[in-house]
Amino acid sequence: MSEAFKEMYDVIVNRRDNPQEGSYTCYLFDKGLDKILKKCGEECTEMVIAAKNHDNEELANEINDVLYHMAVLMVERGLTVEEVDEIMRERSKKLGNLKQFHVSDHNT
């Protein structure tokens, strides 16, 4: 994953471990998993709409929102960037084999 994503992830971990009043990230952790999942879904929908509307600036912003909320979800569930990286590296090896990648993707 990108260094920027890892940095954002680390900030989110810090907010969880050292809550700061007025922090949106802390608000999400306080509200719990259901709120985090709701925000993930909302941001995904907004991303889809931005893509449909051919608005690349808005699309880039919505993708960033999805990644942020996804990182909050990862921290909430105890999933590390390294664990996701490992799976991403394994899957990148399958990109040349569409049938194998499709079977793997279908089962996840």
Secondary structure, 3 states (H helix, E strand, C coil): CCHHHHHHHHHHHHHHHCCCCCCHHHHHHHHCHHHHHHHHHHHHHHHHHHHHCCCHHHHHHHHHHHHHHHHHHHHHHCCCHHHHHHHHHHHHCCCCCHHHHHHHHHCC
